[in-house]
Amino acid sequence: MQKQIKEIIKDINILKINNPNLLEKKVSGIKYNSKKVKEDDIFVCLAGQHTDGTNFIEEAIKNGAKVIVSHKEIPFNFPNDVLYILTDNTNLALAKLSANFYDHPSKKLLMIGVTGTNGKTTITFLLESIFQTAGFKTGVIGTINYRYNNKIIQASNTTPFSSDLQELLYNMVQEKVEVVIMEVSSHSLVQARVKECEFDVAIFSNLSPEHLDYHHNMEEYFKAKSILFKEISPNKKSIFSNSNLGRKVCIINYDDEWGRKLIELCSIKDIILYSKNSKYKNGNRIVASNIRYNANFTEFEILYNLEKKVKICSSLIGEFNIYNILASFSAAYSQNLNVDKIVEGIEKLEGIPGRLEKIPTPLNFNVIIDYAHTPDALQNVILTLKKLPHRRLIVVFGCGGDRDRNKRPIMGAIATQLADYVIVTSDNPRNEDPQRIILDIEVGIKKIGKTNYEIVPDRKQAIFKALSIAGNNDIVLLAGKGHENYQIIGSEKIPFDEREIVKEFFENKHGI
């Protein structure tokens, strides 16, 4: 695929340009990583937290870049066949360049964006199941992977950088995908990765402390999330002019205090609120009632459209999954999907990788893997498991390095206060000393005077320890890694799949 430079740079704020005679030339792609640049590519210099793309201009040109887009003046003698463009915001430029290059693919799709601290992945899986059950071809972009038409692409970020995202959406359009369900991270909103994506449905799940190393405080974090709702356009896309699909709508968790604040910030007034509180029964509310929890399923009724109700029996357990189901039902219902198909799609989904995932064992106790890596998520998962019949709940968890330190003591306190026994270990230490991270966690434990824990820095050995002390009817929760099959130590990703580690323990111990 090639396109003229002059077509691609439309609507970019150009402060300076050299060699304008090159604008008629064609380019083959857009890159922000100099190592991935190929012949006739555009290289966009992004300003990152730890480095600056302008440091890699020479490498990009050596690899074949024919256009350099930068956010600052460069004292560089550019070759005669290289076009240099100075702009004020390269994140925004990358988004616009990419959307222009790939012909604005989001305008040819039903785009559902899901944001919030917890629940994004589960909501995308639920909506994928619902829309597929209703007969639509779907694409999913999120934490676990990017997938469509039986293609699975490893996820480099929850939300890809804009050039990767626009290319992915373009490929989905080429393969006749109709509906894209996408996790939209706070980082991606601040960094304009989704700036040129036209969303039809925006979903807000909840907000609790996370990424505060990046956003600094909850107000800034909320402000980042709200961008998705402030920028949604009220106009239905032309492709849906004769379709039941394409209603522009914001879907918000009314039971979350930040969700209630978000209502006033939405750029459109078509808003559906979902709640677990049955007193909210007006037309734009979707409510759960008559809830019954079980070790293997959750049963409840959804009240919608004033007086209508439908029964749900889902394999997804726990209160937080009721909210995830309500969000998914609301989004599908907003697009006029048949309610029976919505229910069928919800009930068809049996589980999600790394989300309360049960690992088979030969002994009479349960091992659960969950991605819970925030205080709120850890508390929700533990409280959910505590409602199940059990003797003891043993929790193995750690906190990631190079991330918000403030949540570490909070998570230590939550784990030891709610669980019977806790093994504190490593998660993804990255460039931090694992012992330092563990000490931060221990501060919270000591503050509340708990002694029901031990420290095993090596995560594999910590898992082995938990499994070795578990007895009949115990539950062992391995929290924090979830779907991840690696551990990041330093800058290296090391294979680390907790399912395989559990299997290894029992094979060695019991010869199975």
C-alpha positions as CSV (number, residue, x, y, z in Angstrom):
1,M,0.0,0.0,0.0
2,Q,1.3,3.4,-1.0
3,K,-0.1,6.9,-0.8
4,Q,1.1,10.4,-1.7
5,I,2.7,12.4,1.2
6,K,0.5,15.4,0.4
7,E,-2.7,13.3,1.0
8,I,-1.4,11.9,4.3
9,I,-0.4,15.2,5.9
10,K,-3.8,16.8,5.5
11,D,-5.0,18.5,8.7
12,I,-1.6,18.3,10.4
13,N,-0.5,21.4,12.1
14,I,2.7,22.1,10.1
15,L,5.0,24.7,11.6
16,K,7.9,24.2,9.2
17,I,8.6,22.0,6.2
18,N,11.7,21.5,4.1
19,N,11.9,20.1,0.6
20,P,8.2,20.7,-0.2
21,N,9.0,19.5,-3.8
22,L,8.8,15.9,-2.3
23,L,5.1,16.2,-1.4
24,E,4.1,14.4,-4.6
25,K,6.2,11.3,-3.6
26,K,4.5,8.2,-2.2
27,V,5.3,6.5,1.1
28,S,4.6,2.9,2.2
29,G,4.0,3.1,5.9
30,I,4.1,5.1,9.2
31,K,6.4,4.1,12.1
32,Y,7.3,5.5,15.5
33,N,10.0,2.9,16.2
34,S,13.1,3.5,14.2
35,K,14.1,-0.2,14.3
36,K,10.9,-1.1,12.4
37,V,11.3,1.6,9.7
38,K,11.4,0.2,6.1
39,E,12.1,1.8,2.8
40,D,9.8,4.8,2.0
41,D,8.3,5.0,5.4
42,I,7.3,8.1,7.5
43,F,9.1,8.2,10.9
44,V,7.3,10.1,13.6
45,C,9.4,11.2,16.6
46,L,7.4,10.6,19.8
47,A,8.4,12.2,23.0
48,G,8.3,9.3,25.6
49,Q,8.7,9.2,29.4
50,H,12.2,7.8,29.1
51,T,13.5,8.7,25.7
52,D,12.8,10.9,22.7
53,G,12.2,9.8,19.1
54,T,14.4,12.6,17.8
55,N,17.4,10.6,19.1
56,F,16.7,8.0,16.5
57,I,16.3,10.0,13.3
58,E,19.6,9.0,11.9
59,E,18.8,5.3,12.4
60,A,15.3,5.8,10.8
61,I,16.8,7.5,7.7
62,K,19.4,4.7,7.4
63,N,16.6,2.2,7.5
64,G,14.8,4.0,4.6
65,A,12.6,6.7,6.1
66,K,11.7,9.4,3.6
67,V,9.7,11.7,5.9
68,I,10.7,12.7,9.4
69,V,8.0,14.3,11.6
70,S,9.3,16.0,14.8
71,H,8.0,18.1,17.7
72,K,11.2,20.2,17.9
73,E,13.7,21.8,15.6
74,I,16.5,19.3,14.7
75,P,20.1,20.5,14.0
76,F,20.4,17.8,11.4
77,N,21.5,17.9,7.8
78,F,18.7,16.0,6.1
79,P,19.4,14.3,2.7
80,N,17.8,15.8,-0.3
81,D,15.4,12.9,-0.7
82,V,14.1,13.2,2.9
83,L,11.2,15.5,3.8
84,Y,11.3,17.1,7.3
85,I,8.1,18.3,9.0
86,L,8.0,20.3,12.3
87,T,4.7,20.1,14.2
88,D,3.6,21.0,17.7
89,N,2.3,17.6,18.8
90,T,3.7,14.4,17.3
91,N,1.2,12.1,19.2
92,L,-1.6,14.0,17.5
93,A,0.3,14.0,14.2
94,L,0.8,10.3,14.3
95,A,-2.9,9.7,14.8
96,K,-3.9,12.0,11.9
97,L,-1.2,10.7,9.6
98,S,-2.2,7.1,10.3
99,A,-6.0,7.7,9.9
100,N,-5.3,9.5,6.6
101,F,-3.0,6.8,5.3
102,Y,-5.5,4.0,6.2
103,D,-8.6,5.8,4.9
104,H,-10.2,6.4,8.3
105,P,-11.2,2.7,8.9
106,S,-13.1,3.5,12.2
107,K,-15.8,5.3,10.1
108,K,-16.6,1.9,8.4
109,L,-17.1,0.0,11.6
110,L,-19.3,0.0,14.7
111,M,-16.8,1.0,17.3
112,I,-17.4,0.2,21.0
113,G,-14.8,1.7,23.4
114,V,-14.6,0.4,27.0
115,T,-12.7,2.3,29.6
116,G,-12.4,2.2,33.4
117,T,-10.0,0.7,36.0
118,N,-11.4,-2.9,36.2
119,G,-13.7,-5.0,34.0
120,K,-12.6,-3.8,30.6
121,T,-11.4,-7.2,29.4
122,T,-14.4,-9.1,30.6
123,I,-16.8,-6.6,29.0
124,T,-15.0,-7.0,25.6
125,F,-15.3,-10.8,25.9
126,L,-19.0,-10.5,26.7
127,L,-19.7,-8.2,23.9
128,E,-17.7,-10.3,21.5
129,S,-19.9,-13.3,22.5
130,I,-23.1,-11.3,22.2
131,F,-22.4,-9.8,18.8
132,Q,-21.2,-13.1,17.4
133,T,-24.3,-14.8,18.7
134,A,-26.3,-12.2,16.9
135,G,-24.5,-13.0,13.7
136,F,-22.0,-10.2,13.4
137,K,-18.3,-10.5,12.5
138,T,-16.3,-9.0,15.4
139,G,-12.8,-7.7,16.2
140,V,-11.5,-7.3,19.7
141,I,-8.6,-5.1,20.8
142,G,-7.5,-5.4,24.4
143,T,-5.1,-6.5,27.1
144,I,-5.0,-10.2,26.3
145,N,-4.7,-10.0,22.5
146,Y,-6.0,-8.4,19.4
147,R,-8.3,-10.8,17.4
148,Y,-10.6,-11.1,14.4
149,N,-11.5,-13.8,11.9
150,N,-9.6,-16.5,13.8
151,K,-6.5,-14.3,13.7
152,I,-4.8,-13.7,17.1
153,I,-2.2,-11.0,17.5
154,Q,-0.1,-10.7,20.6
155,A,-1.0,-7.4,22.5
156,S,1.9,-5.1,22.9
157,N,-0.3,-2.6,24.7
158,T,-3.9,-2.6,26.0
159,T,-4.6,0.0,23.3
160,P,-2.1,0.1,20.4
161,F,-0.3,3.2,19.3
162,S,-2.3,5.0,16.7
163,S,-0.3,3.9,13.6
164,D,-0.6,0.2,14.7
165,L,-4.3,0.8,15.7
166,Q,-5.3,2.3,12.4
167,E,-3.5,-0.5,10.5
168,L,-5.3,-3.1,12.6
169,L,-8.7,-1.5,12.0
170,Y,-7.9,-1.2,8.2
171,N,-7.1,-4.9,8.1
172,M,-10.3,-5.7,10.0
173,V,-12.3,-3.6,7.4
174,Q,-10.6,-5.6,4.6
175,E,-11.8,-8.8,6.2
176,K,-15.4,-7.6,6.5
177,V,-15.4,-7.2,10.3
178,E,-18.5,-5.2,11.3
179,V,-18.1,-4.6,15.0
180,V,-14.9,-3.7,16.9
181,I,-14.9,-3.9,20.7
182,M,-11.9,-2.1,22.2
183,E,-10.3,-1.5,25.6
184,V,-9.4,2.1,25.8
185,S,-6.7,2.8,28.3
186,S,-6.1,6.1,30.1
187,H,-2.6,6.3,28.6
188,S,-4.0,5.9,25.1
189,L,-6.5,8.8,25.7
190,V,-3.8,11.2,27.0
191,Q,-1.4,10.2,24.3
192,A,-4.0,10.7,21.5
193,R,-3.7,7.1,20.3
194,V,-7.4,6.9,19.7
195,K,-7.9,10.5,18.6
196,E,-8.8,9.6,15.0
197,C,-11.1,6.7,16.0
198,E,-14.8,7.6,15.8
199,F,-16.6,5.7,18.5
200,D,-20.3,4.9,18.5
201,V,-20.6,3.5,22.0
202,A,-18.5,4.6,25.0
203,I,-18.6,2.4,28.2
204,F,-17.4,3.4,31.6
205,S,-17.0,0.5,34.1
206,N,-15.5,2.1,37.3
207,L,-12.6,4.1,38.6
208,S,-10.2,3.2,41.5
209,P,-6.6,4.1,42.2
210,E,-4.3,2.8,39.4
211,H,-1.5,4.3,37.2
212,L,-1.1,7.1,39.6
213,D,2.7,7.0,38.9
214,Y,1.6,8.4,35.4
215,H,-1.5,10.4,36.2
216,H,-0.3,11.7,39.7
217,N,-3.8,11.8,41.3
218,M,-7.3,10.5,40.9
219,E,-8.6,13.7,39.4
220,E,-6.0,13.5,36.6
221,Y,-6.8,9.8,36.1
222,F,-10.5,10.6,35.8
223,K,-9.8,13.5,33.5
224,A,-7.9,11.1,31.2
225,K,-10.8,8.6,31.2
226,S,-13.4,11.3,30.5
227,I,-11.8,12.2,27.2
228,L,-13.5,9.3,25.5
229,F,-16.9,10.7,26.6
230,K,-16.1,14.3,25.9
231,E,-15.1,13.7,22.3
232,I,-17.8,11.3,21.1
233,S,-19.6,12.7,18.1
234,P,-23.5,12.9,18.2
235,N,-23.8,12.2,14.4
236,K,-24.6,8.7,13.2
237,K,-22.1,7.4,10.7
238,S,-23.2,7.3,7.1
239,I,-22.7,3.6,6.9
240,F,-25.5,3.2,9.5
241,S,-28.0,5.5,7.8
242,N,-30.3,2.6,7.0
243,S,-29.4,0.3,9.8
244,N,-30.5,-0.4,13.4
245,L,-26.9,-0.2,14.4
246,G,-24.9,3.0,14.9
247,R,-26.7,4.7,17.8
248,K,-24.3,7.1,19.5
249,V,-24.5,6.5,23.2
250,C,-22.6,6.7,26.5
251,I,-23.0,3.9,28.9
252,I,-22.1,4.6,32.5
253,N,-21.9,2.7,35.8
254,Y,-24.2,4.8,38.0
255,D,-23.1,3.1,41.2
256,D,-19.6,4.4,40.8
257,E,-19.0,7.9,42.2
258,W,-16.8,8.8,39.3
259,G,-19.4,7.5,36.9
260,R,-22.0,9.9,38.4
261,K,-19.5,12.8,37.9
262,L,-18.9,11.6,34.3
263,I,-22.6,12.1,33.3
264,E,-22.2,15.9,33.1
265,L,-19.1,15.7,31.0
266,C,-20.5,13.6,28.1
267,S,-20.6,15.5,24.8
268,I,-23.9,13.7,23.9
269,K,-27.0,13.4,26.0
270,D,-28.0,9.9,24.9
271,I,-26.8,8.2,28.1
272,I,-27.7,4.8,29.5
273,L,-27.0,4.3,33.2
274,Y,-26.6,0.8,34.7
275,S,-26.9,-0.1,38.4
276,K,-27.3,-2.8,40.9
277,N,-29.7,-0.7,42.9
278,S,-33.2,-1.6,41.9
279,K,-34.7,1.8,42.9
280,Y,-33.4,3.2,39.6
281,K,-36.1,2.3,37.1
282,N,-36.6,5.1,34.7
283,G,-36.3,4.7,31.0
284,N,-32.5,5.1,30.6
285,R,-31.6,2.8,33.5
286,I,-30.7,-0.9,33.2
287,V,-30.8,-2.5,36.6
288,A,-29.9,-5.9,38.2
289,S,-32.3,-7.4,40.8
290,N,-33.1,-10.7,42.5
291,I,-29.4,-11.6,42.6
292,R,-28.3,-15.1,43.6
293,Y,-24.6,-16.0,43.9
294,N,-23.3,-19.6,43.6
295,A,-19.8,-21.2,43.5
296,N,-20.3,-22.0,39.8
297,F,-22.7,-19.4,38.4
298,T,-24.5,-16.1,39.1
299,E,-28.3,-15.7,38.6
300,F,-30.2,-12.4,38.4
301,E,-32.7,-10.4,36.5
302,I,-32.1,-7.4,34.3
303,L,-34.8,-4.8,34.3
304,Y,-34.8,-2.7,31.2
305,N,-37.1,-0.4,29.2
306,L,-39.0,0.6,32.3
307,E,-41.0,-2.6,33.0
308,K,-39.3,-5.3,30.9
309,K,-37.1,-8.0,32.6
310,V,-35.0,-10.9,31.5
311,K,-33.3,-13.6,33.5
312,I,-29.5,-14.2,33.4
313,C,-27.6,-17.3,34.5
314,S,-23.9,-16.7,33.9
315,S,-20.8,-18.8,34.6
316,L,-19.0,-15.5,35.6
317,I,-19.2,-15.3,39.3
318,G,-19.0,-12.4,41.7
319,E,-20.6,-9.0,42.1
320,F,-18.2,-7.2,39.8
321,N,-19.2,-9.5,37.0
322,I,-22.9,-8.4,37.4
323,Y,-21.7,-4.9,36.6
324,N,-19.7,-6.2,33.6
325,I,-22.8,-8.1,32.3
326,L,-25.0,-5.0,32.9
327,A,-22.5,-2.8,30.9
328,S,-22.5,-5.4,28.1
329,F,-26.2,-5.8,28.0
330,S,-26.7,-2.0,27.9
331,A,-24.3,-1.7,24.9
332,A,-25.9,-4.5,22.9
333,Y,-29.4,-3.3,23.7
334,S,-28.5,0.2,22.6
335,Q,-27.8,-1.2,19.2
336,N,-31.2,-2.8,18.9
337,L,-29.9,-6.4,19.2
338,N,-32.5,-9.0,19.9
339,V,-32.7,-9.5,23.7
340,D,-32.8,-13.3,23.4
341,K,-29.6,-13.2,21.4
342,I,-28.0,-10.8,24.0
343,V,-28.9,-13.3,26.8
344,E,-27.7,-16.2,24.8
345,G,-24.4,-14.5,24.1
346,I,-23.9,-13.6,27.8
347,E,-24.7,-17.2,29.0
348,K,-22.6,-18.8,26.3
349,L,-19.4,-17.2,27.7
350,E,-18.0,-19.7,30.1
351,G,-14.9,-17.9,31.3
352,I,-12.1,-15.5,30.5
353,P,-8.3,-16.2,30.6
354,G,-6.8,-15.0,33.9
355,R,-10.1,-13.7,35.3
356,L,-11.2,-16.0,38.2
357,E,-9.8,-18.8,36.1
358,K,-10.0,-22.2,37.8
359,I,-7.0,-24.5,37.4
360,P,-7.6,-28.2,37.7
361,T,-5.8,-30.0,40.4
362,P,-5.7,-33.7,41.6
363,L,-6.4,-32.8,45.2
364,N,-9.5,-31.5,47.0
365,F,-8.8,-27.8,46.9
366,N,-9.2,-25.1,44.3
367,V,-6.6,-23.0,42.5
368,I,-7.8,-19.7,41.0
369,I,-5.7,-17.4,38.8
370,D,-6.8,-13.8,38.5
371,Y,-5.3,-10.6,37.0
372,A,-6.2,-8.5,40.1
373,H,-3.3,-6.0,40.4
374,T,-5.1,-3.0,41.9
375,P,-6.4,-2.6,45.5
376,D,-10.0,-2.5,44.3
377,A,-9.6,-5.6,42.1
378,L,-7.8,-7.6,44.7
379,Q,-10.4,-6.8,47.3
380,N,-13.3,-7.7,44.9
381,V,-11.7,-11.0,44.0
382,I,-11.0,-12.0,47.6
383,L,-14.5,-11.0,48.7
384,T,-16.0,-13.0,45.8
385,L,-14.0,-16.1,46.8
386,K,-14.8,-15.7,50.4
387,K,-18.5,-16.2,49.6
388,L,-17.7,-19.7,48.2
389,P,-17.7,-22.7,50.5
390,H,-14.1,-23.1,51.7
391,R,-11.9,-23.9,54.8
392,R,-9.1,-21.4,54.2
393,L,-8.3,-18.8,51.6
394,I,-4.6,-18.6,50.7
395,V,-3.5,-15.6,48.6
396,V,-0.2,-15.3,46.6
397,F,0.5,-11.8,45.3
398,G,3.1,-9.1,44.6
399,C,3.2,-5.7,43.0
400,G,4.8,-4.6,39.7
401,G,8.0,-2.6,39.6
402,D,8.3,0.8,38.0
403,R,4.7,1.4,38.8
404,D,2.6,3.3,41.5
405,R,4.2,2.6,44.9
406,N,1.3,4.0,46.8
407,K,-0.9,1.0,46.1
408,R,1.6,-1.5,47.5
409,P,0.9,-1.1,51.3
410,I,-2.8,-0.8,50.6
411,M,-2.8,-4.2,48.8
412,G,-0.8,-5.7,51.6
413,A,-3.4,-4.6,54.1
414,I,-6.3,-5.8,52.0
415,A,-4.8,-9.2,51.4
416,T,-3.9,-10.0,55.0
417,Q,-7.1,-8.5,56.4
418,L,-9.4,-10.5,54.1
419,A,-7.5,-13.7,53.5
420,D,-6.6,-16.4,56.0
421,Y,-3.0,-16.6,54.9
422,V,-0.9,-14.6,52.4
423,I,2.4,-15.3,50.7
424,V,4.0,-12.0,49.5
425,T,6.1,-12.4,46.4
426,S,7.2,-10.8,43.2
427,D,5.0,-9.8,40.2
428,N,6.8,-8.1,37.3
429,P,9.7,-6.4,39.2
430,R,11.0,-4.7,36.0
431,N,13.9,-2.5,37.0
432,E,13.1,-2.4,40.7
433,D,14.6,-4.6,43.4
434,P,11.9,-7.2,44.3
435,Q,12.9,-6.9,48.0
436,R,12.2,-3.2,47.9
437,I,8.7,-3.8,46.4
438,I,8.0,-6.4,49.0
439,L,9.1,-4.0,51.8
440,D,6.6,-1.4,50.5
441,I,3.8,-4.1,50.6
442,E,4.9,-5.1,54.1
443,V,4.5,-1.5,55.4
444,G,0.7,-1.8,55.0
445,I,0.6,-5.2,56.7
446,K,2.5,-4.1,59.7
447,K,0.5,-1.0,60.0
448,I,-2.6,-3.0,60.7
449,G,-0.7,-5.5,62.9
450,K,-1.3,-8.6,60.8
451,T,1.0,-11.7,61.1
452,N,-0.8,-14.1,58.9
453,Y,1.8,-13.9,56.1
454,E,5.2,-14.9,54.9
455,I,7.6,-13.6,52.3
456,V,8.8,-15.8,49.4
457,P,10.5,-13.4,46.8
458,D,10.7,-16.0,44.1
459,R,7.2,-16.2,42.6
460,K,7.5,-19.9,41.5
461,Q,8.6,-20.9,44.9
462,A,5.8,-18.8,46.4
463,I,3.3,-20.7,44.3
464,F,4.9,-24.0,45.3
465,K,4.7,-23.0,49.0
466,A,1.0,-22.1,48.7
467,L,0.1,-25.4,47.0
468,S,2.2,-27.4,49.6
469,I,0.3,-25.9,52.6
470,A,-3.2,-26.1,51.0
471,G,-5.5,-28.7,52.3
472,N,-9.0,-30.1,51.7
473,N,-11.6,-27.4,50.7
474,D,-9.0,-24.6,50.7
475,I,-8.9,-22.0,47.9
476,V,-5.5,-20.8,46.6
477,L,-5.6,-17.5,44.8
478,L,-2.7,-16.5,42.5
479,A,-3.3,-12.8,42.0
480,G,-1.7,-10.3,39.7
481,K,-0.5,-12.2,36.6
482,G,-3.7,-13.5,35.2
483,H,-3.5,-14.2,31.5
484,E,0.2,-13.2,31.3
485,N,2.6,-16.0,30.4
486,Y,5.8,-14.1,31.3
487,Q,7.5,-12.2,34.0
488,I,9.4,-9.0,33.4
489,I,12.7,-8.9,35.2
490,G,14.9,-5.9,34.3
491,S,14.0,-5.3,30.7
492,E,13.7,-9.0,29.9
493,K,10.5,-11.0,29.4
494,I,11.0,-14.4,30.9
495,P,8.5,-17.2,30.2
496,F,6.3,-17.7,33.2
497,D,2.9,-19.3,33.0
498,E,1.2,-20.0,36.3
499,R,-0.9,-22.8,34.8
500,E,2.3,-24.6,33.9
501,I,3.8,-24.0,37.3
502,V,0.8,-25.5,39.0
503,K,0.9,-28.4,36.7
504,E,4.6,-28.9,37.4
505,F,4.1,-28.9,41.1
506,F,1.6,-31.7,41.0
507,E,3.5,-33.7,38.4
508,N,6.6,-33.6,40.6
509,K,4.7,-34.1,43.9
510,H,2.2,-36.8,42.8
511,G,3.7,-38.2,39.6
512,I,0.5,-37.5,37.6
